[in-house]
Amino acid sequence: MEITRLADAQPYSAPKHYDMRSLRLQGFEASSADFAWTGLSYFLPGGGAEMDSGLSAKIYVALAGEITIELGTGDVYVLGALDSCFIAAGEARAIRNEGNVVATMLVVMPYPETQT
């Protein structure tokens, strides 16, 4: 078993995100997990991620605050604490924290195809 303590989690950069800080909890340099990686994202008020469609599917779990997810179709959803969603590979989405408190989200993704 490999444990990552929050105090020891290392930051990573997420492309096309703004006013957000992220920590790697599992996978990549954090552990030898070989099927997926997990990150913890802190979105400041007004922070988010640009509309984009990734090559990998992803799972988002809101832990605190509210996260607004806008899909490329124009549909908009708000995730509150312990709400979650699955975004398929190729599905466009934007993320926003429209509130006045920091929103915290757990991210689970498979490794990119080039990573094995």
Phi and psi restraints in degrees (range 20) as a CNS / XPLOR table:
assign (resid 1 and name C) (resid 2 and name N)
       (resid 2 and name CA) (resid 2 and name C) 1.0 -122.9 20.0 2
assign (resid 2 and name N) (resid 2 and name CA)
       (resid 2 and name C) (resid 3 and name N) 1.0 126.8 20.0 2
assign (resid 2 and name C) (resid 3 and name N)
       (resid 3 and name CA) (resid 3 and name C) 1.0 -109.9 20.0 2
assign (resid 3 and name N) (resid 3 and name CA)
       (resid 3 and name C) (resid 4 and name N) 1.0 134.4 20.0 2
assign (resid 3 and name C) (resid 4 and name N)
       (resid 4 and name CA) (resid 4 and name C) 1.0 -112.1 20.0 2
assign (resid 4 and name N) (resid 4 and name CA)
       (resid 4 and name C) (resid 5 and name N) 1.0 113.9 20.0 2
assign (resid 4 and name C) (resid 5 and name N)
       (resid 5 and name CA) (resid 5 and name C) 1.0 -79.4 20.0 2
assign (resid 5 and name N) (resid 5 and name CA)
       (resid 5 and name C) (resid 6 and name N) 1.0 140.6 20.0 2
assign (resid 5 and name C) (resid 6 and name N)
       (resid 6 and name CA) (resid 6 and name C) 1.0 -54.0 20.0 2
assign (resid 6 and name N) (resid 6 and name CA)
       (resid 6 and name C) (resid 7 and name N) 1.0 -38.6 20.0 2
assign (resid 6 and name C) (resid 7 and name N)
       (resid 7 and name CA) (resid 7 and name C) 1.0 -62.2 20.0 2
assign (resid 7 and name N) (resid 7 and name CA)
       (resid 7 and name C) (resid 8 and name N) 1.0 -23.6 20.0 2
assign (resid 7 and name C) (resid 8 and name N)
       (resid 8 and name CA) (resid 8 and name C) 1.0 -101.9 20.0 2
assign (resid 8 and name N) (resid 8 and name CA)
       (resid 8 and name C) (resid 9 and name N) 1.0 -7.3 20.0 2
assign (resid 8 and name C) (resid 9 and name N)
       (resid 9 and name CA) (resid 9 and name C) 1.0 -63.1 20.0 2
assign (resid 9 and name N) (resid 9 and name CA)
       (resid 9 and name C) (resid 10 and name N) 1.0 139.8 20.0 2
assign (resid 9 and name C) (resid 10 and name N)
       (resid 10 and name CA) (resid 10 and name C) 1.0 -100.7 20.0 2
assign (resid 10 and name N) (resid 10 and name CA)
       (resid 10 and name C) (resid 11 and name N) 1.0 142.1 20.0 2
assign (resid 10 and name C) (resid 11 and name N)
       (resid 11 and name CA) (resid 11 and name C) 1.0 -69.8 20.0 2
assign (resid 11 and name N) (resid 11 and name CA)
       (resid 11 and name C) (resid 12 and name N) 1.0 154.2 20.0 2
assign (resid 11 and name C) (resid 12 and name N)
       (resid 12 and name CA) (resid 12 and name C) 1.0 -140.4 20.0 2
assign (resid 12 and name N) (resid 12 and name CA)
       (resid 12 and name C) (resid 13 and name N) 1.0 159.1 20.0 2
assign (resid 12 and name C) (resid 13 and name N)
       (resid 13 and name CA) (resid 13 and name C) 1.0 -97.0 20.0 2
assign (resid 13 and name N) (resid 13 and name CA)
       (resid 13 and name C) (resid 14 and name N) 1.0 131.1 20.0 2
assign (resid 13 and name C) (resid 14 and name N)
       (resid 14 and name CA) (resid 14 and name C) 1.0 -109.2 20.0 2
assign (resid 14 and name N) (resid 14 and name CA)
       (resid 14 and name C) (resid 15 and name N) 1.0 115.9 20.0 2
assign (resid 14 and name C) (resid 15 and name N)
       (resid 15 and name CA) (resid 15 and name C) 1.0 -57.3 20.0 2
assign (resid 15 and name N) (resid 15 and name CA)
       (resid 15 and name C) (resid 16 and name N) 1.0 145.6 20.0 2
assign (resid 15 and name C) (resid 16 and name N)
       (resid 16 and name CA) (resid 16 and name C) 1.0 66.0 20.0 2
assign (resid 16 and name N) (resid 16 and name CA)
       (resid 16 and name C) (resid 17 and name N) 1.0 15.5 20.0 2
assign (resid 16 and name C) (resid 17 and name N)
       (resid 17 and name CA) (resid 17 and name C) 1.0 -101.7 20.0 2
assign (resid 17 and name N) (resid 17 and name CA)
       (resid 17 and name C) (resid 18 and name N) 1.0 152.3 20.0 2
assign (resid 17 and name C) (resid 18 and name N)
       (resid 18 and name CA) (resid 18 and name C) 1.0 -142.0 20.0 2
assign (resid 18 and name N) (resid 18 and name CA)
       (resid 18 and name C) (resid 19 and name N) 1.0 148.5 20.0 2
assign (resid 18 and name C) (resid 19 and name N)
       (resid 19 and name CA) (resid 19 and name C) 1.0 47.5 20.0 2
assign (resid 19 and name N) (resid 19 and name CA)
       (resid 19 and name C) (resid 20 and name N) 1.0 47.9 20.0 2
assign (resid 19 and name C) (resid 20 and name N)
       (resid 20 and name CA) (resid 20 and name C) 1.0 -142.8 20.0 2
assign (resid 20 and name N) (resid 20 and name CA)
       (resid 20 and name C) (resid 21 and name N) 1.0 142.7 20.0 2
assign (resid 20 and name C) (resid 21 and name N)
       (resid 21 and name CA) (resid 21 and name C) 1.0 -123.6 20.0 2
assign (resid 21 and name N) (resid 21 and name CA)
       (resid 21 and name C) (resid 22 and name N) 1.0 142.1 20.0 2
assign (resid 21 and name C) (resid 22 and name N)
       (resid 22 and name CA) (resid 22 and name C) 1.0 -133.6 20.0 2
assign (resid 22 and name N) (resid 22 and name CA)
       (resid 22 and name C) (resid 23 and name N) 1.0 148.7 20.0 2
assign (resid 22 and name C) (resid 23 and name N)
       (resid 23 and name CA) (resid 23 and name C) 1.0 -126.0 20.0 2
assign (resid 23 and name N) (resid 23 and name CA)
       (resid 23 and name C) (resid 24 and name N) 1.0 138.2 20.0 2
assign (resid 23 and name C) (resid 24 and name N)
       (resid 24 and name CA) (resid 24 and name C) 1.0 -84.9 20.0 2
assign (resid 24 and name N) (resid 24 and name CA)
       (resid 24 and name C) (resid 25 and name N) 1.0 122.9 20.0 2
assign (resid 24 and name C) (resid 25 and name N)
       (resid 25 and name CA) (resid 25 and name C) 1.0 -97.2 20.0 2
assign (resid 25 and name N) (resid 25 and name CA)
       (resid 25 and name C) (resid 26 and name N) 1.0 -38.2 20.0 2
assign (resid 25 and name C) (resid 26 and name N)
       (resid 26 and name CA) (resid 26 and name C) 1.0 -147.1 20.0 2
assign (resid 26 and name N) (resid 26 and name CA)
       (resid 26 and name C) (resid 27 and name N) 1.0 156.1 20.0 2
assign (resid 26 and name C) (resid 27 and name N)
       (resid 27 and name CA) (resid 27 and name C) 1.0 82.2 20.0 2
assign (resid 27 and name N) (resid 27 and name CA)
       (resid 27 and name C) (resid 28 and name N) 1.0 176.5 20.0 2
assign (resid 27 and name C) (resid 28 and name N)
       (resid 28 and name CA) (resid 28 and name C) 1.0 46.3 20.0 2
assign (resid 28 and name N) (resid 28 and name CA)
       (resid 28 and name C) (resid 29 and name N) 1.0 -124.6 20.0 2
assign (resid 28 and name C) (resid 29 and name N)
       (resid 29 and name CA) (resid 29 and name C) 1.0 -78.3 20.0 2
assign (resid 29 and name N) (resid 29 and name CA)
       (resid 29 and name C) (resid 30 and name N) 1.0 -10.9 20.0 2
assign (resid 29 and name C) (resid 30 and name N)
       (resid 30 and name CA) (resid 30 and name C) 1.0 -82.2 20.0 2
assign (resid 30 and name N) (resid 30 and name CA)
       (resid 30 and name C) (resid 31 and name N) 1.0 -29.5 20.0 2
assign (resid 30 and name C) (resid 31 and name N)
       (resid 31 and name CA) (resid 31 and name C) 1.0 -164.9 20.0 2
assign (resid 31 and name N) (resid 31 and name CA)
       (resid 31 and name C) (resid 32 and name N) 1.0 175.0 20.0 2
assign (resid 31 and name C) (resid 32 and name N)
       (resid 32 and name CA) (resid 32 and name C) 1.0 -91.9 20.0 2
assign (resid 32 and name N) (resid 32 and name CA)
       (resid 32 and name C) (resid 33 and name N) 1.0 15.5 20.0 2
assign (resid 32 and name C) (resid 33 and name N)
       (resid 33 and name CA) (resid 33 and name C) 1.0 -52.0 20.0 2
assign (resid 33 and name N) (resid 33 and name CA)
       (resid 33 and name C) (resid 34 and name N) 1.0 127.2 20.0 2
assign (resid 33 and name C) (resid 34 and name N)
       (resid 34 and name CA) (resid 34 and name C) 1.0 -113.3 20.0 2
assign (resid 34 and name N) (resid 34 and name CA)
       (resid 34 and name C) (resid 35 and name N) 1.0 3.7 20.0 2
assign (resid 34 and name C) (resid 35 and name N)
       (resid 35 and name CA) (resid 35 and name C) 1.0 -112.2 20.0 2
assign (resid 35 and name N) (resid 35 and name CA)
       (resid 35 and name C) (resid 36 and name N) 1.0 -21.3 20.0 2
assign (resid 35 and name C) (resid 36 and name N)
       (resid 36 and name CA) (resid 36 and name C) 1.0 -164.9 20.0 2
assign (resid 36 and name N) (resid 36 and name CA)
       (resid 36 and name C) (resid 37 and name N) 1.0 165.5 20.0 2
assign (resid 36 and name C) (resid 37 and name N)
       (resid 37 and name CA) (resid 37 and name C) 1.0 -125.5 20.0 2
assign (resid 37 and name N) (resid 37 and name CA)
       (resid 37 and name C) (resid 38 and name N) 1.0 159.2 20.0 2
assign (resid 37 and name C) (resid 38 and name N)
       (resid 38 and name CA) (resid 38 and name C) 1.0 -130.5 20.0 2
assign (resid 38 and name N) (resid 38 and name CA)
       (resid 38 and name C) (resid 39 and name N) 1.0 134.5 20.0 2
assign (resid 38 and name C) (resid 39 and name N)
       (resid 39 and name CA) (resid 39 and name C) 1.0 -127.4 20.0 2
assign (resid 39 and name N) (resid 39 and name CA)
       (resid 39 and name C) (resid 40 and name N) 1.0 159.7 20.0 2
assign (resid 39 and name C) (resid 40 and name N)
       (resid 40 and name CA) (resid 40 and name C) 1.0 -119.5 20.0 2
assign (resid 40 and name N) (resid 40 and name CA)
       (resid 40 and name C) (resid 41 and name N) 1.0 122.3 20.0 2
assign (resid 40 and name C) (resid 41 and name N)
       (resid 41 and name CA) (resid 41 and name C) 1.0 -113.7 20.0 2
assign (resid 41 and name N) (resid 41 and name CA)
       (resid 41 and name C) (resid 42 and name N) 1.0 132.5 20.0 2
assign (resid 41 and name C) (resid 42 and name N)
       (resid 42 and name CA) (resid 42 and name C) 1.0 -111.3 20.0 2
assign (resid 42 and name N) (resid 42 and name CA)
       (resid 42 and name C) (resid 43 and name N) 1.0 112.3 20.0 2
assign (resid 42 and name C) (resid 43 and name N)
       (resid 43 and name CA) (resid 43 and name C) 1.0 -99.0 20.0 2
assign (resid 43 and name N) (resid 43 and name CA)
       (resid 43 and name C) (resid 44 and name N) 1.0 118.3 20.0 2
assign (resid 43 and name C) (resid 44 and name N)
       (resid 44 and name CA) (resid 44 and name C) 1.0 -67.8 20.0 2
assign (resid 44 and name N) (resid 44 and name CA)
       (resid 44 and name C) (resid 45 and name N) 1.0 159.8 20.0 2
assign (resid 44 and name C) (resid 45 and name N)
       (resid 45 and name CA) (resid 45 and name C) 1.0 -53.5 20.0 2
assign (resid 45 and name N) (resid 45 and name CA)
       (resid 45 and name C) (resid 46 and name N) 1.0 130.6 20.0 2
assign (resid 45 and name C) (resid 46 and name N)
       (resid 46 and name CA) (resid 46 and name C) 1.0 84.6 20.0 2
assign (resid 46 and name N) (resid 46 and name CA)
       (resid 46 and name C) (resid 47 and name N) 1.0 -6.4 20.0 2
assign (resid 46 and name C) (resid 47 and name N)
       (resid 47 and name CA) (resid 47 and name C) 1.0 -80.1 20.0 2
assign (resid 47 and name N) (resid 47 and name CA)
       (resid 47 and name C) (resid 48 and name N) 1.0 168.5 20.0 2
assign (resid 47 and name C) (resid 48 and name N)
       (resid 48 and name CA) (resid 48 and name C) 1.0 173.2 20.0 2
assign (resid 48 and name N) (resid 48 and name CA)
       (resid 48 and name C) (resid 49 and name N) 1.0 -157.2 20.0 2
assign (resid 48 and name C) (resid 49 and name N)
       (resid 49 and name CA) (resid 49 and name C) 1.0 -140.1 20.0 2
assign (resid 49 and name N) (resid 49 and name CA)
       (resid 49 and name C) (resid 50 and name N) 1.0 139.3 20.0 2
assign (resid 49 and name C) (resid 50 and name N)
       (resid 50 and name CA) (resid 50 and name C) 1.0 -64.5 20.0 2
assign (resid 50 and name N) (resid 50 and name CA)
       (resid 50 and name C) (resid 51 and name N) 1.0 157.0 20.0 2
assign (resid 50 and name C) (resid 51 and name N)
       (resid 51 and name CA) (resid 51 and name C) 1.0 -59.5 20.0 2
assign (resid 51 and name N) (resid 51 and name CA)
       (resid 51 and name C) (resid 52 and name N) 1.0 126.2 20.0 2
assign (resid 51 and name C) (resid 52 and name N)
       (resid 52 and name CA) (resid 52 and name C) 1.0 -161.8 20.0 2
assign (resid 52 and name N) (resid 52 and name CA)
       (resid 52 and name C) (resid 53 and name N) 1.0 153.6 20.0 2
assign (resid 52 and name C) (resid 53 and name N)
       (resid 53 and name CA) (resid 53 and name C) 1.0 -120.1 20.0 2
assign (resid 53 and name N) (resid 53 and name CA)
       (resid 53 and name C) (resid 54 and name N) 1.0 121.0 20.0 2
assign (resid 53 and name C) (resid 54 and name N)
       (resid 54 and name CA) (resid 54 and name C) 1.0 -89.6 20.0 2
assign (resid 54 and name N) (resid 54 and name CA)
       (resid 54 and name C) (resid 55 and name N) 1.0 164.7 20.0 2
assign (resid 54 and name C) (resid 55 and name N)
       (resid 55 and name CA) (resid 55 and name C) 1.0 -77.9 20.0 2
assign (resid 55 and name N) (resid 55 and name CA)
       (resid 55 and name C) (resid 56 and name N) 1.0 -16.3 20.0 2
assign (resid 55 and name C) (resid 56 and name N)
       (resid 56 and name CA) (resid 56 and name C) 1.0 -113.7 20.0 2
assign (resid 56 and name N) (resid 56 and name CA)
       (resid 56 and name C) (resid 57 and name N) 1.0 148.3 20.0 2
assign (resid 56 and name C) (resid 57 and name N)
       (resid 57 and name CA) (resid 57 and name C) 1.0 -70.2 20.0 2
assign (resid 57 and name N) (resid 57 and name CA)
       (resid 57 and name C) (resid 58 and name N) 1.0 162.1 20.0 2
assign (resid 57 and name C) (resid 58 and name N)
       (resid 58 and name CA) (resid 58 and name C) 1.0 -151.0 20.0 2
assign (resid 58 and name N) (resid 58 and name CA)
       (resid 58 and name C) (resid 59 and name N) 1.0 155.0 20.0 2
assign (resid 58 and name C) (resid 59 and name N)
       (resid 59 and name CA) (resid 59 and name C) 1.0 -119.3 20.0 2
assign (resid 59 and name N) (resid 59 and name CA)
       (resid 59 and name C) (resid 60 and name N) 1.0 131.7 20.0 2
assign (resid 59 and name C) (resid 60 and name N)
       (resid 60 and name CA) (resid 60 and name C) 1.0 -113.5 20.0 2
assign (resid 60 and name N) (resid 60 and name CA)
       (resid 60 and name C) (resid 61 and name N) 1.0 135.7 20.0 2
assign (resid 60 and name C) (resid 61 and name N)
       (resid 61 and name CA) (resid 61 and name C) 1.0 -126.5 20.0 2
assign (resid 61 and name N) (resid 61 and name CA)
       (resid 61 and name C) (resid 62 and name N) 1.0 114.7 20.0 2
assign (resid 61 and name C) (resid 62 and name N)
       (resid 62 and name CA) (resid 62 and name C) 1.0 -73.5 20.0 2
assign (resid 62 and name N) (resid 62 and name CA)
       (resid 62 and name C) (resid 63 and name N) 1.0 130.3 20.0 2
assign (resid 62 and name C) (resid 63 and name N)
       (resid 63 and name CA) (resid 63 and name C) 1.0 -106.0 20.0 2
assign (resid 63 and name N) (resid 63 and name CA)
       (resid 63 and name C) (resid 64 and name N) 1.0 -33.9 20.0 2
assign (resid 63 and name C) (resid 64 and name N)
       (resid 64 and name CA) (resid 64 and name C) 1.0 -153.9 20.0 2
assign (resid 64 and name N) (resid 64 and name CA)
       (resid 64 and name C) (resid 65 and name N) 1.0 153.0 20.0 2
assign (resid 64 and name C) (resid 65 and name N)
       (resid 65 and name CA) (resid 65 and name C) 1.0 71.0 20.0 2
assign (resid 65 and name N) (resid 65 and name CA)
       (resid 65 and name C) (resid 66 and name N) 1.0 -159.9 20.0 2
assign (resid 65 and name C) (resid 66 and name N)
       (resid 66 and name CA) (resid 66 and name C) 1.0 -130.0 20.0 2
assign (resid 66 and name N) (resid 66 and name CA)
       (resid 66 and name C) (resid 67 and name N) 1.0 140.7 20.0 2
assign (resid 66 and name C) (resid 67 and name N)
       (resid 67 and name CA) (resid 67 and name C) 1.0 -118.6 20.0 2
assign (resid 67 and name N) (resid 67 and name CA)
       (resid 67 and name C) (resid 68 and name N) 1.0 124.4 20.0 2
assign (resid 67 and name C) (resid 68 and name N)
       (resid 68 and name CA) (resid 68 and name C) 1.0 -95.7 20.0 2
assign (resid 68 and name N) (resid 68 and name CA)
       (resid 68 and name C) (resid 69 and name N) 1.0 126.2 20.0 2
assign (resid 68 and name C) (resid 69 and name N)
       (resid 69 and name CA) (resid 69 and name C) 1.0 -113.2 20.0 2
assign (resid 69 and name N) (resid 69 and name CA)
       (resid 69 and name C) (resid 70 and name N) 1.0 120.9 20.0 2
assign (resid 69 and name C) (resid 70 and name N)
       (resid 70 and name CA) (resid 70 and name C) 1.0 -109.5 20.0 2
assign (resid 70 and name N) (resid 70 and name CA)
       (resid 70 and name C) (resid 71 and name N) 1.0 127.3 20.0 2
assign (resid 70 and name C) (resid 71 and name N)
       (resid 71 and name CA) (resid 71 and name C) 1.0 -89.2 20.0 2
assign (resid 71 and name N) (resid 71 and name CA)
       (resid 71 and name C) (resid 72 and name N) 1.0 162.0 20.0 2
assign (resid 71 and name C) (resid 72 and name N)
       (resid 72 and name CA) (resid 72 and name C) 1.0 -61.1 20.0 2
assign (resid 72 and name N) (resid 72 and name CA)
       (resid 72 and name C) (resid 73 and name N) 1.0 -19.3 20.0 2
assign (resid 72 and name C) (resid 73 and name N)
       (resid 73 and name CA) (resid 73 and name C) 1.0 -77.7 20.0 2
assign (resid 73 and name N) (resid 73 and name CA)
       (resid 73 and name C) (resid 74 and name N) 1.0 -11.2 20.0 2
assign (resid 73 and name C) (resid 74 and name N)
       (resid 74 and name CA) (resid 74 and name C) 1.0 97.7 20.0 2
assign (resid 74 and name N) (resid 74 and name CA)
       (resid 74 and name C) (resid 75 and name N) 1.0 -11.8 20.0 2
assign (resid 74 and name C) (resid 75 and name N)
       (resid 75 and name CA) (resid 75 and name C) 1.0 -67.3 20.0 2
assign (resid 75 and name N) (resid 75 and name CA)
       (resid 75 and name C) (resid 76 and name N) 1.0 140.5 20.0 2
assign (resid 75 and name C) (resid 76 and name N)
       (resid 76 and name CA) (resid 76 and name C) 1.0 -125.6 20.0 2
assign (resid 76 and name N) (resid 76 and name CA)
       (resid 76 and name C) (resid 77 and name N) 1.0 134.8 20.0 2
assign (resid 76 and name C) (resid 77 and name N)
       (resid 77 and name CA) (resid 77 and name C) 1.0 -132.6 20.0 2
assign (resid 77 and name N) (resid 77 and name CA)
       (resid 77 and name C) (resid 78 and name N) 1.0 146.3 20.0 2
assign (resid 77 and name C) (resid 78 and name N)
       (resid 78 and name CA) (resid 78 and name C) 1.0 -115.4 20.0 2
assign (resid 78 and name N) (resid 78 and name CA)
       (resid 78 and name C) (resid 79 and name N) 1.0 125.3 20.0 2
assign (resid 78 and name C) (resid 79 and name N)
       (resid 79 and name CA) (resid 79 and name C) 1.0 -100.7 20.0 2
assign (resid 79 and name N) (resid 79 and name CA)
       (resid 79 and name C) (resid 80 and name N) 1.0 126.7 20.0 2
assign (resid 79 and name C) (resid 80 and name N)
       (resid 80 and name CA) (resid 80 and name C) 1.0 -100.3 20.0 2
assign (resid 80 and name N) (resid 80 and name CA)
       (resid 80 and name C) (resid 81 and name N) 1.0 -178.1 20.0 2
assign (resid 80 and name C) (resid 81 and name N)
       (resid 81 and name CA) (resid 81 and name C) 1.0 -51.8 20.0 2
assign (resid 81 and name N) (resid 81 and name CA)
       (resid 81 and name C) (resid 82 and name N) 1.0 125.2 20.0 2
assign (resid 81 and name C) (resid 82 and name N)
       (resid 82 and name CA) (resid 82 and name C) 1.0 71.3 20.0 2
assign (resid 82 and name N) (resid 82 and name CA)
       (resid 82 and name C) (resid 83 and name N) 1.0 8.7 20.0 2
assign (resid 82 and name C) (resid 83 and name N)
       (resid 83 and name CA) (resid 83 and name C) 1.0 -78.5 20.0 2
assign (resid 83 and name N) (resid 83 and name CA)
       (resid 83 and name C) (resid 84 and name N) 1.0 152.6 20.0 2
assign (resid 83 and name C) (resid 84 and name N)
       (resid 84 and name CA) (resid 84 and name C) 1.0 -142.7 20.0 2
assign (resid 84 and name N) (resid 84 and name CA)
       (resid 84 and name C) (resid 85 and name N) 1.0 163.1 20.0 2
assign (resid 84 and name C) (resid 85 and name N)
       (resid 85 and name CA) (resid 85 and name C) 1.0 -147.6 20.0 2
assign (resid 85 and name N) (resid 85 and name CA)
       (resid 85 and name C) (resid 86 and name N) 1.0 156.3 20.0 2
assign (resid 85 and name C) (resid 86 and name N)
       (resid 86 and name CA) (resid 86 and name C) 1.0 -112.5 20.0 2
assign (resid 86 and name N) (resid 86 and name CA)
       (resid 86 and name C) (resid 87 and name N) 1.0 128.8 20.0 2
assign (resid 86 and name C) (resid 87 and name N)
       (resid 87 and name CA) (resid 87 and name C) 1.0 -115.3 20.0 2
assign (resid 87 and name N) (resid 87 and name CA)
       (resid 87 and name C) (resid 88 and name N) 1.0 119.9 20.0 2
assign (resid 87 and name C) (resid 88 and name N)
       (resid 88 and name CA) (resid 88 and name C) 1.0 -70.4 20.0 2
assign (resid 88 and name N) (resid 88 and name CA)
       (resid 88 and name C) (resid 89 and name N) 1.0 155.8 20.0 2
assign (resid 88 and name C) (resid 89 and name N)
       (resid 89 and name CA) (resid 89 and name C) 1.0 -56.5 20.0 2
assign (resid 89 and name N) (resid 89 and name CA)
       (resid 89 and name C) (resid 90 and name N) 1.0 134.0 20.0 2
assign (resid 89 and name C) (resid 90 and name N)
       (resid 90 and name CA) (resid 90 and name C) 1.0 84.9 20.0 2
assign (resid 90 and name N) (resid 90 and name CA)
       (resid 90 and name C) (resid 91 and name N) 1.0 -7.6 20.0 2
assign (resid 90 and name C) (resid 91 and name N)
       (resid 91 and name CA) (resid 91 and name C) 1.0 -83.5 20.0 2
assign (resid 91 and name N) (resid 91 and name CA)
       (resid 91 and name C) (resid 92 and name N) 1.0 122.5 20.0 2
assign (resid 91 and name C) (resid 92 and name N)
       (resid 92 and name CA) (resid 92 and name C) 1.0 -75.1 20.0 2
assign (resid 92 and name N) (resid 92 and name CA)
       (resid 92 and name C) (resid 93 and name N) 1.0 141.2 20.0 2
assign (resid 92 and name C) (resid 93 and name N)
       (resid 93 and name CA) (resid 93 and name C) 1.0 -152.9 20.0 2
assign (resid 93 and name N) (resid 93 and name CA)
       (resid 93 and name C) (resid 94 and name N) 1.0 150.7 20.0 2
assign (resid 93 and name C) (resid 94 and name N)
       (resid 94 and name CA) (resid 94 and name C) 1.0 -123.1 20.0 2
assign (resid 94 and name N) (resid 94 and name CA)
       (resid 94 and name C) (resid 95 and name N) 1.0 152.2 20.0 2
assign (resid 94 and name C) (resid 95 and name N)
       (resid 95 and name CA) (resid 95 and name C) 1.0 -123.1 20.0 2
assign (resid 95 and name N) (resid 95 and name CA)
       (resid 95 and name C) (resid 96 and name N) 1.0 138.8 20.0 2
assign (resid 95 and name C) (resid 96 and name N)
       (resid 96 and name CA) (resid 96 and name C) 1.0 -143.0 20.0 2
assign (resid 96 and name N) (resid 96 and name CA)
       (resid 96 and name C) (resid 97 and name N) 1.0 143.1 20.0 2
assign (resid 96 and name C) (resid 97 and name N)
       (resid 97 and name CA) (resid 97 and name C) 1.0 -102.9 20.0 2
assign (resid 97 and name N) (resid 97 and name CA)
       (resid 97 and name C) (resid 98 and name N) 1.0 102.5 20.0 2
assign (resid 97 and name C) (resid 98 and name N)
       (resid 98 and name CA) (resid 98 and name C) 1.0 -92.3 20.0 2
assign (resid 98 and name N) (resid 98 and name CA)
       (resid 98 and name C) (resid 99 and name N) 1.0 1.9 20.0 2
assign (resid 98 and name C) (resid 99 and name N)
       (resid 99 and name CA) (resid 99 and name C) 1.0 -92.4 20.0 2
assign (resid 99 and name N) (resid 99 and name CA)
       (resid 99 and name C) (resid 100 and name N) 1.0 -173.1 20.0 2
assign (resid 99 and name C) (resid 100 and name N)
       (resid 100 and name CA) (resid 100 and name C) 1.0 -110.4 20.0 2
assign (resid 100 and name N) (resid 100 and name CA)
       (resid 100 and name C) (resid 101 and name N) 1.0 12.3 20.0 2
assign (resid 100 and name C) (resid 101 and name N)
       (resid 101 and name CA) (resid 101 and name C) 1.0 -124.1 20.0 2
assign (resid 101 and name N) (resid 101 and name CA)
       (resid 101 and name C) (resid 102 and name N) 1.0 157.9 20.0 2
assign (resid 101 and name C) (resid 102 and name N)
       (resid 102 and name CA) (resid 102 and name C) 1.0 -63.2 20.0 2
assign (resid 102 and name N) (resid 102 and name CA)
       (resid 102 and name C) (resid 103 and name N) 1.0 133.7 20.0 2
assign (resid 102 and name C) (resid 103 and name N)
       (resid 103 and name CA) (resid 103 and name C) 1.0 -103.9 20.0 2
assign (resid 103 and name N) (resid 103 and name CA)
       (resid 103 and name C) (resid 104 and name N) 1.0 134.9 20.0 2
assign (resid 103 and name C) (resid 104 and name N)
       (resid 104 and name CA) (resid 104 and name C) 1.0 -116.1 20.0 2
assign (resid 104 and name N) (resid 104 and name CA)
       (resid 104 and name C) (resid 105 and name N) 1.0 133.6 20.0 2
assign (resid 104 and name C) (resid 105 and name N)
       (resid 105 and name CA) (resid 105 and name C) 1.0 -137.8 20.0 2
assign (resid 105 and name N) (resid 105 and name CA)
       (resid 105 and name C) (resid 106 and name N) 1.0 137.3 20.0 2
assign (resid 105 and name C) (resid 106 and name N)
       (resid 106 and name CA) (resid 106 and name C) 1.0 -91.8 20.0 2
assign (resid 106 and name N) (resid 106 and name CA)
       (resid 106 and name C) (resid 107 and name N) 1.0 134.9 20.0 2
assign (resid 106 and name C) (resid 107 and name N)
       (resid 107 and name CA) (resid 107 and name C) 1.0 -120.8 20.0 2
assign (resid 107 and name N) (resid 107 and name CA)
       (resid 107 and name C) (resid 108 and name N) 1.0 129.9 20.0 2
assign (resid 107 and name C) (resid 108 and name N)
       (resid 108 and name CA) (resid 108 and name C) 1.0 -124.8 20.0 2
assign (resid 108 and name N) (resid 108 and name CA)
       (resid 108 and name C) (resid 109 and name N) 1.0 124.0 20.0 2
assign (resid 108 and name C) (resid 109 and name N)
       (resid 109 and name CA) (resid 109 and name C) 1.0 -141.2 20.0 2
assign (resid 109 and name N) (resid 109 and name CA)
       (resid 109 and name C) (resid 110 and name N) 1.0 146.8 20.0 2
assign (resid 109 and name C) (resid 110 and name N)
       (resid 110 and name CA) (resid 110 and name C) 1.0 -70.7 20.0 2
assign (resid 110 and name N) (resid 110 and name CA)
       (resid 110 and name C) (resid 111 and name N) 1.0 161.0 20.0 2
assign (resid 110 and name C) (resid 111 and name N)
       (resid 111 and name CA) (resid 111 and name C) 1.0 -66.3 20.0 2
assign (resid 111 and name N) (resid 111 and name CA)
       (resid 111 and name C) (resid 112 and name N) 1.0 151.5 20.0 2
assign (resid 111 and name C) (resid 112 and name N)
       (resid 112 and name CA) (resid 112 and name C) 1.0 -59.4 20.0 2
assign (resid 112 and name N) (resid 112 and name CA)
       (resid 112 and name C) (resid 113 and name N) 1.0 156.2 20.0 2
assign (resid 112 and name C) (resid 113 and name N)
       (resid 113 and name CA) (resid 113 and name C) 1.0 -52.9 20.0 2
assign (resid 113 and name N) (resid 113 and name CA)
       (resid 113 and name C) (resid 114 and name N) 1.0 -31.8 20.0 2
assign (resid 113 and name C) (resid 114 and name N)
       (resid 114 and name CA) (resid 114 and name C) 1.0 -79.3 20.0 2
assign (resid 114 and name N) (resid 114 and name CA)
       (resid 114 and name C) (resid 115 and name N) 1.0 -10.8 20.0 2
assign (resid 114 and name C) (resid 115 and name N)
       (resid 115 and name CA) (resid 115 and name C) 1.0 -97.9 20.0 2
assign (resid 115 and name N) (resid 115 and name CA)
       (resid 115 and name C) (resid 116 and name N) 1.0 118.4 20.0 2
